[in-house]
């Protein structure tokens, strides 16, 4: 037979574990969204970046795409489309800078 304090202790412990798990999931989700915000917030500065900086941004887009593909369908559709637009801009700028004649 369990006592009331033992039951309350088990209930409290279970609640704390659930709270910790939910907090961990929210933190992980925030991490990829923070990365997304960081990558896509730089599109207005794309012309000022060097070729290595642009290449790094394209690579970061590819890595982030893999993470977003594991998300729920509606989140995946929206963020993949937005990420693809950012990646396309950076990739275009890479090609533009590669083909740009050297300045005198």
Buried (B, 14 or more C-beta within 10 A) or exposed (E): EEEEEEEEEEEEEEEEEEEEEEEEEEEEEEEBBEBBEEBBEBEEEBEEBEEEBBBBBBEBBEEBBEBBEEBEEEEEEEBBEEBEEBBEBBBEBBEEBEEEEEEE
